Structure formats: structure tokens, C-alpha cells
Amino acid sequence: MAKSPASKKNIASNRPATQAAKRAPTKAPVKSSSGRPAGLFTWLAIGLVVVIVATLVVVKVLSGSPSTKGNGTFSPVDATTLAQITGVPVSVFNTVGVTSQVVQVTPPITVKGQPPLTAQTSSGTTVPEIFYMGAEYCPFCAAQRWSTIIALSRFGTWSGLGNTASYAHDNYPNTPTFTFVRSSYTSKYIVFKSVEEYTNYLNSAGTNYQLLQTPTKAQVALVKKYDTPKYIPGPKFQGNPIPFITLDNKFLVSGASYSPDALTNLTRANIATGLSDPTSPVTDAIIASANYQTAAICSLTNNQPSNVCTSSGVMAAKTAMKIK
């Protein structure tokens, strides 16, 4: 499990194929001799941050939406790449199923007896909500976004996705990926909400990653409740690992579904172009994870759309996850 810049040490994954980054601390570390931050913010730094963002945070929290700070130059996803990641051929999903040649891919964790997580679409219809918590610096979030974007594209439409990469001096440096920070997702079946809590670069003092978005109190409560050993099987872990995803509180993802190592030394264009090739080792890791997430979402949408939810790749994922 890669940690925030507060530590160089890795913590054992809570599941064999799932490694996660620990959320960056509220009190930021100071820089160590190795170049990786360690320690705590000074009170002065905390005060400056509060002055800058307090008003915005209060307004957004009260309105039920995460607050956002600028993340430098925003790079929108180009039309070609967007088409490649949101238009993966059905044949690729069906050929890959849930099998990867190079890495183990883990499905979302099934939980039962929890209150549903719902939200309203733009038309006012109440539907299941999918909530994501992550950060741009996080290489495990970087890997997970590929498969999550692809899975959700089978139920709705993306706009406003941006290009980014994980922190250049962490494990799996510069993992190519996307950011949800300015994204919009439209679906008649589900609502997707996201928080990218930190950028992929350090603040001006070099003491912590730059704050980007602040979750609402309700979103913090979700993470604190579900991103814990009570619901995530395996060895106990500290903090609340990211990425974290709850799908209507019926399925959970804590950490990447596959190792970011699968994306090492590849460009964003390499990965996106390869999504049409089911024999690509990288493609099968991403698509296997996407099929698992699709199967979970289908159980929330009463198997709609039917052409997606009855496809052989999704049916394979349902069988593996014991979803009826």
C-alpha cells in the first residue's frame, strides 16, 4: 500500500491484488532529507490554507458538493482518447471476461444489510449513487480510474475528463491516467460523484500535496464507515486507503483492482489505443476490472441496459462474484 508523502514505507495490501494509497493527512508533513515529505504543517501554513479556502469550503459543504481549488493547468482529454476509453468494443469485454495475463484482478467487495446510497438525476429520478474518493498523486487511483471510467461509460456519458499522472516521486511514478476534478457524468440509471482530494504536486512550501477538493461531511462519513477492516477483508490497515468507491453501499472498492505496475512505462495514448485489442496484457487487466464493476452496477440497475448486463463478459463477472 503506497502511503501519502508522510512515509516512504509500504504497508502490506489489504487484499492480494489490491494495493491502496493512504489518504494524505490533514496536517501536512515537512520535507525529509530524501526529498519525500515527513512531519506536520506549521500553524502558520494551516492558517494560510484556512484563510484561502475557508469560505469556499463552507459554502460547498453546506450545499452538499465538494469544494475545489485550482490544480494548475488543466489538460482536457482529447476527442480521440475519449472515444477510445468510452467506446471499447463489446467483443473486447466478452473476450477478456475476468481474466488477466499479467496481474491478479479483484472484484468489488459485496456487502449486505446497509442503507442504500441514492441521489437524484437531473430529471429528479432517485437512483443508486456511486461515490469515489481519491487523489491525483495516487498511483493506485490512477490505475483504478481507467477501469471505472470504462465501466461507467456503459451506463452513461462522460464529459470534462482531464489528463493527469500520479506523483513523479512516489511508487509507480507518473502513472498515466485521468482526473475527475472537472468531469461530469450523465446517466438515467445511476449518479456518479467524486472527490479528488489532492493534486499530484506539492504545495508551495513543499510540505504536502496541494489540496484540491474537500469532501462533504456525508462523504467523509461514508469513507470512515466503509473503508475500514470491518467491511474490507484481509489484514488490518491504518487510515482510509484510496481509491475508495462505494456502489450504493452494496459493493465496495478499496485500493486498485489491479496493480499500477501493469501500466509502467506506457503512455496514455499507448494504453487507450490498446483498448481495442483483447490480447493486450494491459487491456485485459483494465477490462477485467471494468467487467467486474459493470456486473456490480447491473445489480443496482435491475440489469439495465439489458444488452450490457446480459453480455458474456459481464455474465462471467456475475458468476465469479456470485451475483444472481
Summary of the structure (lengths in Angstrom):
residues: 324
radius of gyration: 18.7
end to end distance: 32.4
largest distance: 57.2
contacts: 1132
relative contact order: 0.21
helix: 32%
strand: 20%
